[in-house]
Amino acid sequence: MMQLGIIAKPTEESFQQAKQKELDFIELCINEGNDVEEFYCNRHNLNQWKNKYETKIGSIGRWKSIRIDQQGHVIEKELEKCFKLIDVASELGCSNFVSGCNYVENLSYYENCSAAIHFFSLLIDYAKPKGVNISSYNCRKVNFVHNPEAWKIIHGHLKDLGIKFDPSHSRYFGGDYLQETLDWGDRFNHVHLKGSLMINGQRIDDPPAGLDQTDWKTFISLLRVKGYTGGLSIEPHSPVWSGELGQKGIDYTIDYMKKLIF
């Protein structure tokens, strides 16, 4: 059965709010600019809060980081940060770690794919004995492994590499999120619920999921066709829907999605 959660900060308040809203999990994103060492040292508190509020950590991820240098080599310092986050995921019983891989302009597409395969292979080899799955993400931020062209090569070669999928990223960049789900949904390990609103091809806003243009009913039905039983993670992302309005938007999405996933 699919579970419903939300992207949140690594604080006790996040677990408390998730519990109050009857969500199954929170997702933690320790991105470029966030202190990985501080997060690592906070893992014991996270474990206490997880148990106290009976709320799991559904995914840990890292966005916007440079993984590959100009020569096509994996950057060791960044790799070590990913390893530390995988260690935290393992300790907290979180089975999913999400990462992207940057594109190096002076290298060929073949060389970039080869570098990405090497990077993800290192993550998979480190994470597998720890019970953690590795997923790429389809966000475009400092990442080129976000579409079927790349998936055919990189995921085609790495059978253990999953996908964190967000329909909005596909919509905003001219993709077909329903076709991508039909073709690749069996590789999805984690899903983001972020609304998308476009007028005349222009991105207007990221309203709460269920108050946007995404065909969530068909998307969720396709996930069932593909046997998906992972997390659905609400991603509040709109500058319009903030404060009290933002909380009402989150509540709307929770109620809307619970009716779809039963």
C-alpha positions, 0 to 999 in steps of 0.5 A, a space after each residue: 500500500 502506498 504511504 503518504 508523507 511530506 518533505 520537512 526539516 530535521 526537527 522534532 516539530 516536523 515529526 510532531 506535525 506529521 503525527 498530528 496530520 496522520 501522515 506516515 512519514 517525513 522526507 529529509 533533504 540535506 542539499 548543497 549548502 546544508 551541513 551534512 556533518 551536523 545532520 549526521 550528529 543529529 541522527 540520534 535525536 532523529 531516531 528518538 523523535 521517529 519512535 516518539 511520534 511513530 512517524 517514519 523517515 521515508 527518504 533522505 536525499 541530496 540535491 544541487 551538488 556537483 558530483 563529477 569534476 571537469 575531468 569526469 572523475 567522482 569528487 571524493 568529498 561529495 561522495 563521502 557526504 553521500 556515504 554519511 547520509 546513507 549511513 544515517 538512512 540505514 541507522 534510521 530504517 530509511 530504505 531510500 537515498 536520492 541523488 542526482 548527477 551533474 553534466 560536465 559540458 566539456 565532456 561528451 554525452 557518453 562520457 557523462 553517462 559513464 561518469 554517472 554510472 560510476 558515481 551511482 555504482 559507488 553509491 549502490 555498492 555502499 548502500 546495498 549491504 546497509 539495506 538502502 536503495 539508491 534513486 536518481 531524481 528527475 529534477 533538473 537542478 544540477 542533474 541530467 539523469 532526469 528523462 527516458 533518454 538518460 534512463 535507458 542508458 544509466 538505469 538500463 545498465 544499473 538494474 539496482 538504480 531506482 527513480 524518484 519521480 515528480 510529475 511537475 518536472 516532466 510537465 515543465 520541461 515538455 515531457 509526458 509524465 504519464 508515458 514516463 510512468 507507464 514505461 518506467 514506473 516499475 523503477 520508481 522508489 519514491 514519488 513527490 506530490 508537487 502541483 504544477 500550473 502552466 498557462 500558454 506553456 509558461 510556468 505560473 505556480 506550484 499550487 498544492 497537489 489536487 488544486 493544479 493541472 496534474 491528472 493525479 487520478 490517472 497518475 495514481 492508477 498508473 502507479 497501481 498498474 506498475 505495482 508501486 507501494 512506495 512513498 508519496 511525499 507532499 512537497 509544498 513549493 509555492 510562494 503564493 501558498 504560504 503561512 496559513 494558506 499554505 497549511 490549508 493547502 497541505 491539509 487539502 492535499 492530504 485529504 485529496 490524496 487519502 481518497 485516491 490511495 484509500 
